[in-house]
């Protein structure tokens, strides 16, 4: 329709044409605005689901999600990268390298012989034989005192019966003294020869046979 003549009142049809044109233009503007808003909203969300085979799927259109998986859909926001955050991350200095703490010196394993026994075992055995040696020496010395006393007593008595009884006691004391001396020799041999050889045979240090105060570290 041609424009209204200047200086005169426009015809009625001219107003109808103008109102129709504005209505169409306004409808197009609203449609465009809604499309832009929907794109922004839809573009900011990512839909994720997993099918029965374990495959992971992504889409930005919810209508593409099969109906059987819609109940388990995960929605993620696909925000645009933050330039300020990226710049700050790029400018941040790298973390200092981990400094390993100084390791403590390894504690050496305690010494053992071939049977897994340590110095305590060998010191205990040596102590037992040392105690037996001291007891045997003490017993022999006691028997010697009794032996000498009985001999002097027998030599000074004149009664034949008493002398005979004292001579029997002397014989018993001589036998006991011999047994004590045998025990002394056994203990000395064990401490001086047998135990050191046995220790070497089993991989033990012969120094372990000494008392703890004299054992070298």
C-alpha positions as CSV (number, residue, x, y, z in Angstrom):
1,X,0.0,0.0,0.0
2,X,1.4,3.5,-0.9
3,X,2.2,5.9,2.0
4,X,-0.5,8.3,3.1
5,X,-0.7,11.6,1.2
6,X,1.0,14.5,3.0
7,X,-1.3,17.0,4.8
8,X,-4.3,14.7,4.6
9,X,-5.8,12.0,6.8
10,X,-4.5,8.6,5.9
11,X,-7.1,6.1,4.6
12,X,-8.3,3.4,7.0
13,X,-6.6,0.6,5.1
14,X,-3.2,2.3,5.6
15,X,-3.5,2.0,9.4
16,X,-4.4,-1.7,9.1
17,X,-1.3,-2.3,7.0
18,X,1.0,-0.6,9.4
19,X,-0.4,-2.5,12.5
20,X,0.0,-5.8,10.7
21,X,3.6,-5.0,9.7
22,X,4.5,-4.1,13.3
23,X,2.9,-7.2,14.6
24,X,4.9,-9.4,12.3
25,X,8.1,-7.6,13.1
26,X,7.5,-7.9,16.9
27,X,6.7,-11.6,16.6
28,X,10.0,-12.1,14.7
29,X,12.0,-10.2,17.4
30,X,10.4,-12.3,20.2
31,X,11.2,-15.5,18.4
32,X,14.8,-14.5,17.8
33,X,15.2,-13.5,21.4
34,X,13.8,-16.8,22.7
35,X,16.1,-18.7,20.3
36,X,19.1,-16.9,21.6
37,X,18.2,-17.5,25.2
38,X,17.5,-21.2,24.5
39,X,20.9,-21.6,22.8
40,X,22.7,-20.0,25.7
41,X,20.9,-22.2,28.2
42,X,21.3,-25.4,26.2
43,X,24.9,-24.6,25.3
44,X,25.8,-24.2,29.0
45,X,24.7,-27.8,29.9
46,X,26.2,-31.1,28.9
47,X,24.2,-34.3,29.4
48,X,26.0,-37.5,30.2
49,X,24.7,-41.0,30.5
50,X,26.0,-44.6,30.3
51,X,24.3,-47.3,28.3
52,X,24.0,-51.0,29.2
53,X,27.3,-51.8,27.5
54,X,29.1,-49.3,29.8
55,X,29.7,-46.8,27.0
56,X,29.6,-43.1,28.1
57,X,27.6,-40.7,25.9
58,X,27.6,-36.9,25.9
59,X,25.1,-34.5,24.3
60,X,23.9,-30.9,24.6
61,X,20.4,-31.8,23.3
62,X,18.3,-33.6,25.9
63,X,15.9,-34.8,23.2
64,X,18.7,-37.1,21.9
65,X,18.8,-39.1,25.2
66,X,17.0,-42.4,25.0
67,X,14.0,-42.5,27.4
68,X,15.4,-45.6,29.3
69,X,18.5,-43.6,30.4
70,X,16.9,-40.2,31.2
71,X,16.5,-41.1,34.9
72,X,20.2,-41.6,35.3
73,X,21.4,-38.6,33.3
74,X,24.1,-36.4,34.8
75,X,24.0,-32.7,33.9
76,X,27.3,-30.8,33.8
77,X,27.8,-27.1,33.3
78,X,30.0,-26.3,30.4
79,X,31.2,-22.9,31.5
80,X,33.5,-20.9,29.4
81,X,37.1,-20.7,30.6
82,X,37.9,-17.9,33.0
83,X,40.7,-15.9,31.4
84,X,41.7,-14.4,34.8
85,X,42.0,-17.8,36.4
86,X,44.0,-19.1,33.5
87,X,46.3,-16.1,33.7
88,X,46.8,-16.5,37.4
89,X,47.4,-20.2,37.0
90,X,50.0,-19.6,34.3
91,X,51.7,-16.9,36.5
92,X,51.8,-19.1,39.6
93,X,55.3,-20.4,40.3
94,X,55.8,-24.2,40.2
95,X,55.6,-25.9,43.6
96,X,58.9,-26.6,45.3
97,X,60.3,-30.1,44.7
98,X,59.8,-32.5,47.5
99,X,62.8,-32.7,49.7
100,X,63.2,-36.2,51.0
101,X,63.7,-36.4,54.7
102,X,67.1,-37.8,55.7
103,X,66.8,-41.5,56.1
104,X,67.8,-42.9,59.4
105,X,70.8,-45.2,59.4
106,X,69.8,-48.8,59.1
107,X,70.0,-50.7,62.3
108,X,72.3,-53.8,61.8
109,X,70.7,-57.1,62.5
110,X,71.7,-58.7,65.7
111,X,74.5,-61.4,65.3
112,X,73.3,-65.0,65.2
113,X,75.0,-68.4,64.8
114,X,73.9,-71.0,62.2
115,X,71.1,-72.1,64.5
116,X,69.8,-68.6,65.0
117,X,71.1,-68.2,68.5
118,X,72.8,-65.0,69.6
119,X,75.5,-64.0,72.1
120,X,73.0,-64.4,75.0
121,X,72.7,-68.1,74.5
122,X,76.5,-68.7,74.4
123,X,77.1,-66.5,77.4
124,X,74.4,-68.4,79.3
125,X,76.1,-71.7,78.5
126,X,79.5,-70.4,79.4
127,X,78.1,-69.0,82.7
128,X,76.6,-72.4,83.6
129,X,79.9,-74.1,83.1
130,X,81.8,-71.4,85.0
131,X,79.4,-71.8,87.9
132,X,79.9,-75.5,87.9
133,X,83.6,-75.0,87.9
134,X,83.5,-72.7,90.9
135,X,81.2,-75.1,92.8
136,X,83.5,-78.1,92.0
137,X,86.6,-76.1,93.2
138,X,84.8,-75.1,96.4
139,X,83.7,-78.7,97.0
140,X,87.2,-80.1,96.4
141,X,88.8,-77.5,98.8
142,X,86.2,-78.4,101.5
143,X,87.0,-82.1,101.0
144,X,90.7,-81.5,101.2
145,X,90.3,-79.8,104.5
146,X,88.3,-82.7,105.9
147,X,90.8,-85.1,104.4
148,X,93.8,-83.5,106.0
149,X,92.0,-83.2,109.4
150,X,90.9,-86.8,109.3
151,X,94.4,-88.0,108.4
152,X,95.9,-86.0,111.3
153,X,93.2,-87.4,113.6
154,X,93.8,-91.0,112.6
155,X,97.6,-90.7,113.0
156,X,97.2,-89.4,116.5
157,X,94.7,-91.8,117.9
158,X,95.7,-95.0,119.6
159,X,92.4,-96.8,119.6
160,X,92.4,-99.4,116.9
161,X,88.6,-99.2,116.4
162,X,88.7,-95.4,116.0
163,X,91.7,-95.6,113.7
164,X,89.9,-98.1,111.5
165,X,86.8,-95.9,111.3
166,X,89.0,-92.9,110.4
167,X,90.8,-94.8,107.7
168,X,87.4,-95.6,106.1
169,X,86.5,-92.0,106.2
170,X,89.8,-91.1,104.6
171,X,89.1,-93.5,101.8
172,X,85.7,-92.0,101.2
173,X,87.2,-88.5,101.2
174,X,89.9,-89.5,98.7
175,X,87.2,-90.8,96.3
176,X,85.1,-87.7,96.7
177,X,88.1,-85.5,96.1
178,X,88.8,-87.4,92.9
179,X,85.3,-86.9,91.7
180,X,85.5,-83.2,92.4
181,X,88.8,-82.9,90.5
182,X,87.3,-84.8,87.6
183,X,84.4,-82.3,87.5
184,X,86.9,-79.4,87.7
185,X,88.8,-80.8,84.7
186,X,85.6,-81.3,82.7
187,X,84.5,-77.7,83.3
188,X,87.9,-76.3,82.5
189,X,88.0,-78.4,79.2
190,X,84.5,-77.3,78.3
191,X,85.3,-73.6,78.9
192,X,88.8,-73.6,77.4
193,X,88.4,-76.0,74.4
194,X,85.0,-77.6,73.7
195,X,82.8,-74.5,73.8
196,X,85.1,-72.3,71.6
197,X,85.4,-75.1,69.0
198,X,81.6,-75.7,69.1
199,X,81.1,-71.9,68.7
200,X,83.3,-71.8,65.6
201,X,81.7,-74.8,64.1
202,X,78.2,-73.2,64.4
203,X,79.3,-69.8,63.1
204,X,79.4,-68.1,66.5
205,X,82.0,-65.7,67.7
206,X,84.1,-67.3,70.5
207,X,84.2,-63.9,72.2
208,X,80.5,-64.5,72.9
209,X,81.6,-67.0,75.6
210,X,83.0,-64.2,77.7
211,X,80.9,-62.2,80.2
212,X,78.8,-59.3,78.7
213,X,81.2,-56.7,80.1
214,X,84.2,-58.1,78.2
215,X,82.4,-58.9,74.9
216,X,83.5,-56.6,72.1
217,X,80.8,-54.6,70.4
